[in-house]
Amino acid sequence: MIRRNLDDIPQFGWPDGFSSRRFADGDMDVWASIISTDKHLEADRALFVREFGEDIRRIAERMFFVVSPDGKVVGTSTAWEDRDDHGVTVGRVHWVFLLPEYHGQGLACQADAALGIRINNASCPEWAASQTRLKLAPFHTAPRV
């Protein structure tokens, strides 16, 4: 799905007590633990560095975590850039995952909406909702166990 701009991003609102926070130094393992709940992925620091690099400042501007009312990180969503078929830089929302026990609460939709709002002033004129590199469903959440 391509969005030509980030105008009129739907507002869902966080369920009571849920919030988001930015990536911080030391969060690679937090990210990997969420991604690893998908039996098709083996997430570790090496995968993180391949996908996002090591520029913590840049990652912190674009990666967000969903936080439960008790302070537990239960999901992640990331904004990044890519090139389209014509070589034009487009933004993409990807690596959207929630821990299985938090599915069905509207958290992935709110995570993406919050991410879109925060990146609205980014330099990419178009944003693509994309999948992980395994071509899983857009706005993927790890399967229920």
Secondary structure, DSSP 8 states (H G I E B T S, - for coil): -EES--TT-------TT-EEEE--TT-HHHHHHHHTTSTT----HHHHHHHH-S-HHHHHHHEEEEE-TTS-EEEEEEEEEEE-TTS-EEEEEEEEEE-GGGTTSSHHHHHHHHHHHHTTTSS-S-EEE---TT---SS------
